[in-house]
């Protein structure tokens, strides 16, 4: 396997590399589905983890992004970004295979300690690989059509995750053994195997030779430069506030559903699948809007929807869990999945778009580190205060008294994790305020954004039916592989 940079990259190589990136993203998302998120929380709970440890596990991937600081120097020194990315990411997947053995350890405290240590190592290796990958993609991918390409990549990634997640979730729910930890062990084995396939596809993506090394400023000075750029500094403020708000609540959705509402793992996986399906079906729409409008405009539309869904969660089981709770949660998760597609696509693209050419590594690392620190602190704060809020309740009661009747109705009730959902909503409002101060470039008015969204939604809904819609949605990315000629100036410079 040759992992050295390519001296010549032709337009056909670019298209081949983009196809390989789609495959890499699809299999990599299977890794995240089967070894993180719902499955990671399920394994931790099966091993006896409490709220604080769940918060720590949620924070580890974000704090691990601090490894991007030395990774910048590593990239500049070795100057072989493909080699760094492939080797570090594959190393993390070897560790995931090792963590599949944790349920075999009888001492649950030791198993949980090794789970935390393994997640730290996986996170650090992933952060080094991500730093190299970001710089690599910044030079490899043409700027035009980024929204469409990443929408296609995310579509297949979401589709693969949906299939694997449903299959493994059903297996966990119907596992013959009473100890569900064994089922999660099997999930981690499959995650590692999918990761090795992902690494192989990633190794086939061409890498441009890095520009001749210029006199580089000290590392800390390079990291300070993005904070001195007014426009990019505002992007960092938004990322910090947004990541803190969303991660104060999101890591505990699974715990909320399993423990507070009392749903089974099968029902939780169904909700996750609904969210993933809604995400996949709207990615093409978000990608087209991203190319037509600005990433800030997409965030201005999708982010409030996501926050509204978070605020709606406590009302799904008001005053207690009832027959309509699960259908309401399905609707909330569908809207949340669609909104997440827009926010994820726009957040990923806006940094790539605003980072100046030639200094992308430090700029992208700065925004990633800042956002990751905020996202890492949030679940730890949630885990620390979880027990305090578990013993408290806030209710608003409507009381009607008449001569012959005395009626009471609970208008709102907050218990345990539901407090964090409200706090996340309020902090998210500040993030939206920070977004209004961000200057990305050409922007669209709110009215134009809504109009374009309705037009794209109407175009998509024309093909949606019980069978045909799914067939069209599945076939859509295939036609996009070869539907566009990259811009000549980009390709001439790359060749």
TITOR-488316 format. One record per residue (C-alpha): residue number from 1; y, x, z. Coordinates in steps of 0.02 Angstrom, whole numbers. Layout:
residues N
{NUM {Y X Z}},
...
END
This chain:
residues 495
{1 {0 0 0}},
{2 {164 77 -59}},
{3 {306 30 58}},
{4 {438 150 -8}},
{5 {598 80 -86}},
{6 {597 41 -273}},
{7 {715 146 -379}},
{8 {723 14 -516}},
{9 {716 -175 -490}},
{10 {714 -284 -646}},
{11 {755 -471 -652}},
{12 {568 -508 -666}},
{13 {540 -407 -507}},
{14 {671 -512 -418}},
{15 {582 -672 -466}},
{16 {414 -599 -414}},
{17 {489 -547 -248}},
{18 {562 -720 -218}},
{19 {392 -798 -247}},
{20 {316 -675 -124}},
{21 {451 -719 3}},
{22 {405 -903 -11}},
{23 {223 -861 25}},
{24 {273 -746 168}},
{25 {382 -881 246}},
{26 {245 -1011 233}},
{27 {112 -906 321}},
{28 {237 -836 447}},
{29 {281 -1012 499}},
{30 {97 -1046 533}},
{31 {104 -898 654}},
{32 {252 -973 746}},
{33 {172 -1145 751}},
{34 {3 -1090 820}},
{35 {65 -956 941}},
{36 {235 -1023 994}},
{37 {326 -1185 1029}},
{38 {212 -1327 1083}},
{39 {55 -1217 1083}},
{40 {134 -1080 1189}},
{41 {197 -1207 1316}},
{42 {26 -1290 1317}},
{43 {-62 -1125 1350}},
{44 {60 -1080 1488}},
{45 {38 -1249 1572}},
{46 {-151 -1234 1556}},
{47 {-140 -1065 1644}},
{48 {-37 -1142 1785}},
{49 {143 -1100 1735}},
{50 {290 -1186 1821}},
{51 {465 -1230 1755}},
{52 {537 -1058 1792}},
{53 {402 -968 1693}},
{54 {422 -1091 1549}},
{55 {607 -1048 1548}},
{56 {568 -862 1548}},
{57 {447 -881 1402}},
{58 {579 -978 1306}},
{59 {708 -843 1341}},
{60 {602 -691 1293}},
{61 {621 -705 1103}},
{62 {809 -711 1121}},
{63 {828 -568 1245}},
{64 {710 -466 1137}},
{65 {846 -468 1005}},
{66 {931 -330 1105}},
{67 {806 -217 1019}},
{68 {912 -238 863}},
{69 {1038 -115 936}},
{70 {922 37 921}},
{71 {846 -43 766}},
{72 {1011 -19 675}},
{73 {999 168 702}},
{74 {816 165 653}},
{75 {856 79 488}},
{76 {996 201 449}},
{77 {888 350 493}},
{78 {725 305 404}},
{79 {808 205 264}},
{80 {645 116 220}},
{81 {673 -62 274}},
{82 {516 -134 197}},
{83 {407 -9 290}},
{84 {494 -44 456}},
{85 {483 -233 435}},
{86 {302 -240 379}},
{87 {236 -120 511}},
{88 {329 -194 660}},
{89 {295 -376 614}},
{90 {111 -339 584}},
{91 {102 -248 752}},
{92 {164 -405 838}},
{93 {26 -506 756}},
{94 {-104 -385 820}},
{95 {-37 -421 995}},
{96 {-52 -608 964}},
{97 {-236 -579 926}},
{98 {-252 -489 1092}},
{99 {-167 -632 1186}},
{100 {-304 -748 1125}},
{101 {-414 -666 1257}},
{102 {-303 -717 1404}},
{103 {-396 -878 1446}},
{104 {-550 -770 1478}},
{105 {-463 -692 1630}},
{106 {-511 -784 1789}},
{107 {-357 -727 1885}},
{108 {-227 -849 1816}},
{109 {-81 -754 1892}},
{110 {-135 -597 1800}},
{111 {-160 -695 1640}},
{112 {16 -768 1652}},
{113 {88 -595 1686}},
{114 {-1 -526 1532}},
{115 {60 -676 1431}},
{116 {240 -635 1477}},
{117 {214 -449 1441}},
{118 {133 -489 1273}},
{119 {275 -605 1225}},
{120 {401 -469 1268}},
{121 {313 -343 1155}},
{122 {296 -469 1014}},
{123 {480 -514 1031}},
{124 {539 -333 1028}},
{125 {434 -290 875}},
{126 {494 -448 789}},
{127 {675 -406 827}},
{128 {660 -232 750}},
{129 {576 -308 599}},
{130 {709 -444 585}},
{131 {851 -317 589}},
{132 {771 -222 446}},
{133 {728 -383 353}},
{134 {907 -450 363}},
{135 {980 -292 288}},
{136 {843 -289 156}},
{137 {871 -470 103}},
{138 {1060 -449 104}},
{139 {1044 -325 -39}},
{140 {892 -397 -127}},
{141 {934 -582 -145}},
{142 {1072 -637 -266}},
{143 {1216 -726 -178}},
{144 {1212 -872 -301}},
{145 {1087 -1008 -260}},
{146 {1046 -946 -84}},
{147 {1043 -1124 -19}},
{148 {919 -1183 -150}},
{149 {805 -1032 -127}},
{150 {800 -1041 62}},
{151 {775 -1229 54}},
{152 {622 -1199 -55}},
{153 {559 -1064 63}},
{154 {587 -1173 215}},
{155 {504 -1321 129}},
{156 {341 -1228 105}},
{157 {354 -1149 277}},
{158 {376 -1320 355}},
{159 {234 -1394 252}},
{160 {112 -1258 304}},
{161 {166 -1276 485}},
{162 {144 -1465 476}},
{163 {-35 -1454 412}},
{164 {-89 -1317 532}},
{165 {-2 -1395 681}},
{166 {-81 -1566 656}},
{167 {-253 -1492 632}},
{168 {-245 -1380 786}},
{169 {-160 -1515 891}},
{170 {-302 -1636 853}},
{171 {-427 -1499 896}},
{172 {-343 -1468 1063}},
{173 {-339 -1653 1104}},
{174 {-525 -1672 1065}},
{175 {-583 -1504 1132}},
{176 {-758 -1525 1205}},
{177 {-722 -1415 1355}},
{178 {-617 -1479 1500}},
{179 {-523 -1313 1501}},
{180 {-394 -1332 1362}},
{181 {-348 -1148 1377}},
{182 {-499 -1108 1266}},
{183 {-426 -1217 1128}},
{184 {-260 -1125 1136}},
{185 {-357 -961 1125}},
{186 {-431 -1018 959}},
{187 {-256 -1066 899}},
{188 {-192 -890 936}},
{189 {-336 -814 836}},
{190 {-292 -921 685}},
{191 {-108 -876 708}},
{192 {-147 -690 700}},
{193 {-253 -711 543}},
{194 {-113 -809 458}},
{195 {6 -671 511}},
{196 {-94 -538 421}},
{197 {-85 -642 260}},
{198 {103 -658 285}},
{199 {121 -469 306}},
{200 {28 -438 144}},
{201 {146 -550 46}},
{202 {298 -471 130}},
{203 {239 -299 74}},
{204 {248 -358 -108}},
{205 {435 -397 -102}},
{206 {537 -260 -190}},
{207 {662 -160 -88}},
{208 {821 -88 -164}},
{209 {861 91 -120}},
{210 {993 96 15}},
{211 {1165 154 -40}},
{212 {1204 338 -12}},
{213 {1238 370 169}},
{214 {1420 381 213}},
{215 {1497 446 371}},
{216 {1439 318 498}},
{217 {1543 273 650}},
{218 {1458 279 820}},
{219 {1341 134 850}},
{220 {1446 48 982}},
{221 {1600 61 872}},
{222 {1503 -16 727}},
{223 {1451 -161 838}},
{224 {1630 -185 899}},
{225 {1696 -202 722}},
{226 {1630 -380 694}},
{227 {1716 -436 855}},
{228 {1881 -367 789}},
{229 {1865 -468 628}},
{230 {1953 -635 668}},
{231 {1849 -741 549}},
{232 {1683 -664 598}},
{233 {1729 -669 782}},
{234 {1750 -856 768}},
{235 {1576 -867 692}},
{236 {1510 -772 844}},
{237 {1599 -893 963}},
{238 {1518 -1040 875}},
{239 {1345 -960 876}},
{240 {1357 -919 1062}},
{241 {1411 -1093 1113}},
{242 {1291 -1182 995}},
{243 {1140 -1078 1044}},
{244 {1174 -1100 1230}},
{245 {1194 -1288 1212}},
{246 {1038 -1317 1109}},
{247 {925 -1199 1207}},
{248 {975 -1274 1373}},
{249 {871 -1425 1323}},
{250 {760 -1388 1172}},
{251 {632 -1272 1256}},
{252 {591 -1409 1381}},
{253 {560 -1552 1259}},
{254 {372 -1522 1267}},
{255 {371 -1514 1457}},
{256 {475 -1673 1465}},
{257 {354 -1767 1353}},
{258 {196 -1702 1438}},
{259 {245 -1708 1620}},
{260 {391 -1828 1644}},
{261 {344 -1960 1515}},
{262 {157 -1931 1531}},
{263 {109 -1918 1347}},
{264 {-45 -1822 1290}},
{265 {-44 -1666 1182}},
{266 {-101 -1768 1032}},
{267 {50 -1883 1045}},
{268 {167 -1735 1070}},
{269 {97 -1652 913}},
{270 {124 -1814 816}},
{271 {308 -1813 868}},
{272 {320 -1631 818}},
{273 {239 -1673 650}},
{274 {362 -1814 619}},
{275 {505 -1693 651}},
{276 {428 -1563 535}},
{277 {398 -1692 398}},
{278 {577 -1754 407}},
{279 {634 -1574 401}},
{280 {530 -1538 246}},
{281 {584 -1695 153}},
{282 {769 -1659 177}},
{283 {772 -1471 146}},
{284 {797 -1492 -40}},
{285 {944 -1608 -7}},
{286 {1023 -1484 116}},
{287 {995 -1341 -5}},
{288 {1086 -1430 -147}},
{289 {1228 -1478 -30}},
{290 {1239 -1298 32}},
{291 {1263 -1235 -146}},
{292 {1391 -1371 -188}},
{293 {1491 -1367 -26}},
{294 {1508 -1240 115}},
{295 {1389 -1198 256}},
{296 {1524 -1252 380}},
{297 {1527 -1423 298}},
{298 {1339 -1438 317}},
{299 {1351 -1392 501}},
{300 {1490 -1518 526}},
{301 {1373 -1654 465}},
{302 {1204 -1601 535}},
{303 {1254 -1532 706}},
{304 {1326 -1696 776}},
{305 {1168 -1788 723}},
{306 {1061 -1662 817}},
{307 {1169 -1679 974}},
{308 {1162 -1867 963}},
{309 {971 -1860 959}},
{310 {968 -1749 1113}},
{311 {1079 -1873 1206}},
{312 {968 -2018 1150}},
{313 {809 -1946 1228}},
{314 {843 -2010 1407}},
{315 {873 -2186 1339}},
{316 {702 -2194 1254}},
{317 {617 -2230 1421}},
{318 {749 -2336 1505}},
{319 {725 -2395 1640}},
{320 {543 -2334 1633}},
{321 {422 -2288 1495}},
{322 {382 -2446 1396}},
{323 {291 -2504 1239}},
{324 {436 -2455 1126}},
{325 {462 -2281 1199}},
{326 {348 -2194 1075}},
{327 {419 -2281 919}},
{328 {594 -2239 979}},
{329 {542 -2057 1004}},
{330 {471 -2055 828}},
{331 {640 -2111 759}},
{332 {733 -1984 866}},
{333 {619 -1841 813}},
{334 {634 -1891 629}},
{335 {823 -1884 637}},
{336 {817 -1724 740}},
{337 {702 -1642 613}},
{338 {816 -1688 468}},
{339 {968 -1623 562}},
{340 {879 -1463 610}},
{341 {845 -1429 426}},
{342 {1031 -1433 390}},
{343 {1086 -1332 541}},
{344 {949 -1201 518}},
{345 {988 -1177 334}},
{346 {1176 -1167 361}},
{347 {1168 -1053 513}},
{348 {1053 -934 420}},
{349 {1162 -929 265}},
{350 {1335 -922 343}},
{351 {1307 -751 420}},
{352 {1237 -680 258}},
{353 {1387 -750 165}},
{354 {1523 -690 283}},
{355 {1454 -516 318}},
{356 {1550 -386 213}},
{357 {1449 -288 86}},
{358 {1400 -115 146}},
{359 {1419 -161 330}},
{360 {1296 -305 338}},
{361 {1175 -224 459}},
{362 {1300 -208 602}},
{363 {1384 -376 567}},
{364 {1222 -474 558}},
{365 {1156 -384 712}},
{366 {1315 -427 809}},
{367 {1305 -613 774}},
{368 {1117 -614 804}},
{369 {1132 -521 969}},
{370 {1273 -630 1033}},
{371 {1186 -791 989}},
{372 {1019 -729 1056}},
{373 {1092 -680 1225}},
{374 {1166 -854 1244}},
{375 {1003 -935 1188}},
{376 {905 -826 1311}},
{377 {1015 -863 1461}},
{378 {1010 -1052 1433}},
{379 {824 -1087 1465}},
{380 {824 -970 1616}},
{381 {969 -1070 1689}},
{382 {872 -1229 1650}},
{383 {714 -1163 1732}},
{384 {806 -1107 1889}},
{385 {889 -1275 1916}},
{386 {740 -1382 1861}},
{387 {667 -1400 2036}},
{388 {838 -1444 2109}},
{389 {866 -1582 1981}},
{390 {686 -1642 1998}},
{391 {729 -1712 2170}},
{392 {887 -1801 2111}},
{393 {930 -1954 2010}},
{394 {1089 -2024 1937}},
{395 {1095 -2208 1888}},
{396 {1223 -2329 1820}},
{397 {1179 -2509 1864}},
{398 {1259 -2667 1795}},
{399 {1264 -2798 1930}},
{400 {1300 -2982 1891}},
{401 {1316 -3106 2033}},
{402 {1340 -3293 2015}},
{403 {1315 -3440 2134}},
{404 {1136 -3467 2078}},
{405 {1085 -3296 2013}},
{406 {1093 -3112 2054}},
{407 {1051 -2997 1907}},
{408 {1042 -2809 1894}},
{409 {1010 -2699 1741}},
{410 {999 -2510 1732}},
{411 {1125 -2451 1601}},
{412 {1083 -2266 1619}},
{413 {965 -2162 1724}},
{414 {950 -1973 1728}},
{415 {805 -1883 1810}},
{416 {738 -1705 1804}},
{417 {750 -1637 1625}},
{418 {862 -1779 1568}},
{419 {1010 -1698 1658}},
{420 {993 -1548 1542}},
{421 {996 -1659 1388}},
{422 {1165 -1729 1439}},
{423 {1232 -1556 1482}},
{424 {1172 -1491 1313}},
{425 {1264 -1633 1226}},
{426 {1428 -1596 1316}},
{427 {1417 -1409 1281}},
{428 {1374 -1447 1101}},
{429 {1539 -1540 1083}},
{430 {1629 -1378 1125}},
{431 {1525 -1288 993}},
{432 {1582 -1416 865}},
{433 {1762 -1382 916}},
{434 {1733 -1195 888}},
{435 {1660 -1238 717}},
{436 {1823 -1323 664}},
{437 {1915 -1157 690}},
{438 {1794 -1060 580}},
{439 {1855 -1007 407}},
{440 {1709 -979 290}},
{441 {1804 -991 127}},
{442 {1819 -1142 14}},
{443 {1787 -1296 118}},
{444 {1762 -1480 81}},
{445 {1843 -1626 168}},
{446 {1739 -1733 285}},
{447 {1752 -1878 164}},
{448 {1687 -1771 20}},
{449 {1543 -1706 127}},
{450 {1487 -1882 171}},
{451 {1505 -1938 -10}},
{452 {1403 -1792 -76}},
{453 {1272 -1821 59}},
{454 {1255 -2004 10}},
{455 {1239 -1959 -174}},
{456 {1105 -1829 -141}},
{457 {1015 -1947 -21}},
{458 {1018 -2087 -150}},
{459 {947 -1968 -281}},
{460 {807 -1918 -163}},
{461 {768 -2095 -108}},
{462 {742 -2152 -289}},
{463 {575 -2059 -287}},
{464 {521 -2099 -110}},
{465 {374 -2218 -92}},
{466 {213 -2223 5}},
{467 {127 -2112 -123}},
{468 {246 -2057 -259}},
{469 {379 -1993 -142}},
{470 {259 -1873 -59}},
{471 {193 -1816 -228}},
{472 {369 -1780 -293}},
{473 {421 -1696 -131}},
{474 {268 -1583 -141}},
{475 {292 -1541 -325}},
{476 {479 -1509 -316}},
{477 {476 -1324 -263}},
{478 {351 -1277 -399}},
{479 {473 -1319 -535}},
{480 {610 -1222 -447}},
{481 {517 -1056 -457}},
{482 {578 -1024 -635}},
{483 {722 -1146 -658}},
{484 {866 -1025 -644}},
{485 {923 -866 -728}},
{486 {1000 -750 -597}},
{487 {1178 -699 -633}},
{488 {1191 -550 -751}},
{489 {1313 -446 -647}},
{490 {1199 -457 -495}},
{491 {1045 -407 -592}},
{492 {1131 -269 -691}},
{493 {1191 -189 -531}},
{494 {1020 -206 -453}},
{495 {932 -129 -605}},
END
